[in-house]
Amino acid sequence: MPTQQEVVEALREVEDPELGMDIVELGLFYDAEIDGPKVKVHYTLTSMGCPAGAMIQEDIERVLLEIPGIGEVESELTFDPPWTPDRMSEDAKFILGFG
């Protein structure tokens, strides 16, 4: 069975092309529920009209299906709670000029 750490590390490969950083550092990844071979990822986007949304969803599913033991991925986009720059890692804030 895949671990939470494996899922998070794989999601570091999913990049927001507009910001050039991964969704974990940007605070777009909220949670992952692991139930045997099924993983459900809760994530958000920086805005509802984000043009990269479909690509980010496809990348989430692609990188997770590469993990041995994962057979099904469900990605759930949510805006609750809404994303703010406060959710970013300190490194991301520094690189993007926040804070």
Buried (B, 14 or more C-beta within 10 A) or exposed (E): EBEEEBBEEBBBBBBBEEBEBBBBBBBBBBEBEBEEBEBBBBBBBBEEEBEBBEBBBEBBBEBBEEBEEBEEBEBEBEEEEEBEBEBBBEEBBEBBEEE
